[in-house]
Amino acid sequence: MTARQILRKGLIKRLTSVYLSLFIFLICLPLVASAEVREYRLDNGLKVLIAEDHKAPVATFQIWYRVGSRNEPAGKTGISHLLEHMMFKGTPEYGSKVFSRLVQKNGGIDNAYTTKDYTAYFQILASDRIDLSVRLESDRMENLILAPDDVRDERSVVMEERRMRYEDDPQSSLYEEVVATAIKVHPYHHPVIGWMSELASIGRQDLLQYYRKFYSPNNAVIIVTGDVNADELIEKIRERFGRIPEGPPREPVTSKEPPQKGQKRVYLKKEARLPYIVTAYHVPGFPQEDSAALDVLSSILSGKSGRLYKNLVRDRKVALNAYASYGGLYMDPFLFFFGGTAPPGKDIDALEQAFYEEIDRLKNTLPSEREVQKARNQVEASFIMGQDSISFQARVLGMFEMLGDWKLKDRYLKTIREVTPEDVQEVAKKYFTEENRTVGILIPEGG
């Protein structure tokens, strides 16, 4: 799940116009309704954020490591995701699979995910059991076994995951090809799950070096939200995590993608039932200039009430589905996507041209204030209403902390509220150009 999908997840997907006036009221509520965040820094560099929320006797413990696929060494793509899997394979004190069993035995749930920029681990427990997370996470921060047999078995699991999610999925394969074609210098070129041949080459020593380099207190952030006492909890965190030495210095990612100077096209022939298209444009991310306008523009285009569905699917019937997607919460500039599936018997070229016509309409005709206001409401309402979930609260803090500082979350809402119709039109003109475009076409073969 992308950061943008996280922010749009939940009730907003089921909105109807009946609720718009309610959400206009909600977005005007001050953010002081959110739990106060208390920030700590241990001597070994570990940052801790704790937000007390006593509405229910539950809490979430999350630990975010500043390492993702953008940090991987040449020839070892997928090592971040594989190491995430290995973090559940045990330490001398807690053997393989014991971690999750202990969490479940105490009535909780746990999981993890890897992105291009970071790797996050989390548990949700009754608040009087949150000490368990402190004990387990501190242990696997420094004592991971990485047994050779476990490495071999889990590597096979990840390779099978790649096969199912990408190589056997025509649309995911096309997305991967488009990203790899659009981005040629920056490590965002590589998929988080890695390339198959490079996954096969990752051994125990590779994982051990990577683990020791990136899994250290000074490269991590602990985030706890829920029914906890911050003063008591920070002392327990200091006791367990404070004795772990800080890790070695890490080189920053300095790669910068050069401007694209002409349209790129990629064709993928694969067994599929219908032709499919993905178009990508290079765009900046938050908190850079134009990110808020691109966010609002994505909402104008997306969803059942958005322009793409109404015009391409419902009215013109040149698409079975059509979407626009902008993930603005990446550490470096990424891509704005358009995509869709052509109906049976329809030419994919017609759908491609329809996308460009919608883009030209944005460039040539100023969107109405009402349309922009509705899009702003949708973005903000999904963000604010998500604060009722302690897990969402913690994720928001984590995502913005990865971008530089958790306090950026307030700036995010401020910039969304300031977007004007002129801003939306300007970013469409600025970024949705032919020379900045990469097009991928899925050609059905034998389907």
N, C-alpha and C positions, 0 to 999 in steps of 0.2 A: 504494500500500500504506500502511495506517495504522500509527501507532506500535504500537498494540496487536497488530496482525497480525504485525508484525516480532517482537515478543516471544514470540508463540505459534507462530511458524513453525518447522518442522523436525521432529525425531523425535517430539515430543509428539503429533503427529497420528496416529502409528501405534502409540501405547501400547496395551498390553493389561494386564489385571490381573496377568499373570505378572511384569511388570517393576516393580510398585509398591514392593515391598520394596527393590529396588535403588535406586530413586529416593529413598526415605526416607533411605537411607544417603548418597546423593549430596548431598542438600540440607543435610545436617549438616556437610559439608566446609567448612572456613573459606575465605573468599574470598581469602586470601593466595595461593591457587593461581593467581589471575589475575595477569597481568603488572603490574608496578609502573608507575604512571603518573607521568611527570615533567612538570611544568607550567612554562611560560615565558611571559613577557609582553614584547613588543617595545616600544620607545619610542613607536611610532606607534599603540599600542593593540592590536595583533594578539596574540591568545592562541594558544598552541601547546601541544598535549598529545601526548606521545610515550610509547608503551608498547613496550618491547623484548620480543619473543617469538621465540626462536631455534629453534623446533621445525622450521621449514621455511624454505628460502631465498626467501621471498616477503614482500611488505609491501604495505599499502594506504595510500594518501595520500588524505585527504578534507579538503575545505574546506567549511565550513558558514557560510552568510550568514544573519544574523538578519533575514530578510525573507520574507514569504509573503503569501498573499492577505489576511490581516488588515491589512496595511500599505498596501493599494492605495488610490489616490485615487478619489474619486467619479467614476463614469462610465468608469473604466478597469479594470474587473475582468478578470482574466486576464493582466495585464501581467507579473506575476511569472513565470508559467509561460512566456509568450512570450519573456521575456528569458533564461530558462534555455535555450530553443532557440537564441537568438541567440548565446549564449556559445560555440557550436560553429561559428560562421560566420566566425571569423577575425580576426586582428590584422595590422598591417603586416608583422610578422616571420613569422607563421605564417598562411597564407591559409585560405580556407574549406575545411573538412573535413580540414585538415592535422593538427589536434590529434589526432583519433581515429586517423588513419592512422599517425601516429608512435607512438602507444601500441600499436597492433596490430603494427606492424613490430618493436617491441621485445618482442613476446610477451605483451602485457598486454591488459586490458580496461578500458573506461571507461564511465561513464554519469552520470546526474544525475536528480534528482527534486525536485519542488516540493510543499510542503504548505501548510496554512493558516498555519503559524508560521515556516517556514524553507525555504531552498533549499540543497541539498547536491550537491556534485560529488565524484566519486571515481574513482580508478584502482587497479587491482591489478596489480603488476609483480613481476618478479624483484627481489630486494632490492638488487642491485647496479645497478639501473636506476631507482631511486626518484628520483634527481636530475632525471630527465626531468620528473616531476610538479612539482617545485619550479620548474623553468624555465618550463614551460607555464602553470601556474596563476598565477604571479606576473605573467606577461606579459598574460594576459587579464583580470587584476584591474584593470589601468589602461589598456589599449591596445585595447579592443574597437572595431572599425570601425563596425559597424551600418550597412552600406551600404543605401541605399534599396531597391534591387532585392531584396536578401536579406530585408529587413523585410517587403516585400510578399509574397514567396514563402513565407516561414515563417509569416506570419500566416494565409495560406490553408491551410497544413498544419495549424495549430492549430485553425482553424475546422472543417476536415474531421474532425479528431480529436474535437472536441466533438460533431459531428453523429453520428459512429459510436458513440461511447461513451455518449452521453446521449440525444440526440434520437431516435436509431433504436433505443434500448434501453429498453423500457417500464419495467423494474424500476429502472434507474438514473434514469430520468426521475422516477419516483415518489419515490425517495430524495431527489432534488434538491428536489422540491416540498415534501416534509415538512420538510427542514431549513430551507428558506426561509420556511415557515409558522411553524415552532416558534420561530425566532430572528428577531426583527424589528428589533433595535437594533444588536447587535454585528455586526462585519464577518464573523463566521462565517456570517452569512446567505448570503453569496455563495459559489458554487462556485469551487474552485481554478482550474478551467479557464476561468472567466469566462462571462458572458452573451454570446450571439452578437452582438447589436447593438453591445455595447461593445467586443468584440474587433475588430470591423470599423473602429472609430474610432481605434485605437491606431496612431500614426505614429512615424517615426524620432525626432522631437524628444521625444515622450513617453518612449520607451525610453531615450534618452540622459540625460534628466533623472533618471529612475528609477535608472539604472545609476550615475550619479555620486553620487546620494544614498545608496544602500545598499551598493554594492560597493566597500567601502573596508576597510583593515586593522582599524580600530577597530569594525567591525561584523561581523567574521569570526572564526572559530575554525578552526585547522588541527589535524587529528588524524591521527597516523601510528601504526600498529601493525604489528608484524612484525619481521623479521630485520634490524634497523638498529642503528646506534650513535648513541644520542641526542646525545652530546656533539658528534660530527662533523656530524650532520644539522642540529642547531639553528644551527650556524654558517653552513651553506649557506642555511638559511631566512632568517637575519638578513641575509645578503648580498643575496639577491634581493628579499625582501619588506620589509626594513627601510628601504629608500630610498623606498618608496611613501608619500606623505603621507596622514595621516588625513583622513577625510571630514568633511562638514559635520554639525552636530548634527541629530538626528532626534527628531521629536516622539513621545512614547510613545502607544500605543493606550490611550485612557482610557475607551472605551465599555464599559458594563456592561449586560448584559441584565437587564431588570427581571423580577421574579417573574411567572410565568404565573398568571392568575387564573381560568382556565376552560379546559375541553377545546376543542381546535381540531380540525377535520376538513377534509380536502381529498380530492377525488375527481378521478381522472385517467382520461379515456376515451382509449384508445389501442389500436391493433391488437395483439392479444396472444391467446395460446391459453387462458390460465387466469387467474383472478383472483388478486391478490397484495395483501398488506397489509404496511405498515411502521408501527410505533408507536414514538414517541420520548418520552423523559422527560428533563427538565433535571436534570443531575447535576454535582457538582464533579469536579475532576481532581486528580491527584497534584501536590504533596504535601499537599493539603487533607484535612481530616478526612473520613472515610467513603470515600475513594478505594480503599483496600485492600479494604474489605469489599465494595465494588461489583465490584472485580476478581475476588475469590473467588466472588461470586454469579454473575458471568458464566460462570465455569468450571463451576459447579454446573448451570447451565442448558444449556450448549453441548456440542457433540460427540455422537458416536454413543452414548456412555454417559451423556449428560446428560439432564436431566428432559424437556426439550422434545421431543427425538427419541423417547425411550422412550414418553412419554405421548401426544403429539399425532400422531406419525407411525406408530409401530409398533403401539401398543395401540388408540387411539381412531380412527386413520386419518382424522383431519380435516385433515391436511396432507400434502402430498408432501415438503415440507421445512420446517424451522422452526429459527430461530436466535435467539440473544441476543448482542449485541455492545456492549462497553464499551471506548472508547478513552480511557484516563485520562491519557495523556501529552500533553495540549494545554496551551498556556500560559494559557488561560482556560476557564471551565466550558463543557462541551459537552453531549452527549446520550448516553443509554443507549437502544439500539434493540432491539426485538423485530420479527421479520419471518417471513413464510412464504408458501407457495403452496398454494392449495386444490386438492384432487384434482378430476379431471373429474366433473362432475355434483354437486359439493358446493358449498354456500353459503359465501361468504367470511365471512358473519356468524357461522357456527358456529366458524370458526377464530379469529375475533376474540374471541368469548366464551371459547373454550378458553384463550387466552392470559391473559385476566383471571382465570380459575379457577386457573391455575397460580400467578399472582401472589398471589391470595387464600390459596392453600395455603401459600405462603412466609410470608405475614403471620400466619396463624393457627396454623401448626404449626412448631415449632422444628426446623430441619434437624438431622440427627444429627451427632455429633462425627466419625463415620467419613466421612460425606459431605463435611463441611467440610475434614477432613484430606486427603482425596483431591484436592479442588480446590486446596488450598494446595500440595500436592505437584506437581500439574500445572503450576501457574504458576511455581513455583520451579525445577522440573526443566528446563523449557524455557529459562528464563533462564540457569541455570548451565551446562547442557550446550552452549548456544550460545557460551560463552566459548572453545570449541575453534576457532572461526572468527575469524580476525583481522578480517574485515570486520564480523562481529557485534560484536566487542569495540569497534571504533571507532564503530559505530552507537549502541551503548549509551551510550558516553561523550558522543557528540554530542547524543542526545535529552535526556539529563539536563542537559547544559550549557545547552541551549536553555531549560530550565525554571529555570535559575538557577545550577547548579553541578554538574559531573560527579560530585562526591562523593555526590550524592543517590541514586545507584544503590545504595549500601549501605543507606540508609534505606528504599528501596523494598522490599528483601527483608525487612528487619526488620519493617516494618508488615504485610507479607503473613503472616509467621509468627505475628503476634499476633492475627489475626482469629479470632473465636469464633463459634459458632452464633448467639449472641445478637446479635452485630454484624451478621450477615447478615440476620437477621430485622428488625432495627431499620432498616437502610437500605431494605429493601423497603417497610416501612410509611411511611418518611419521604418517599421520592421517587416511588414507583409509585402516585400518586394520580390521580384523574380530572381534577382541576383543573390538574395538571402535565403533562397528556398531550396529544400531537398525533398524530392518526391519519390515515394515508393509505391510500386504497383504489384499486387499479388495476382498472378495469372493462374487460374485453375488448370490443373493438369490431371486428366483422367478421372475427374470427380463426377 
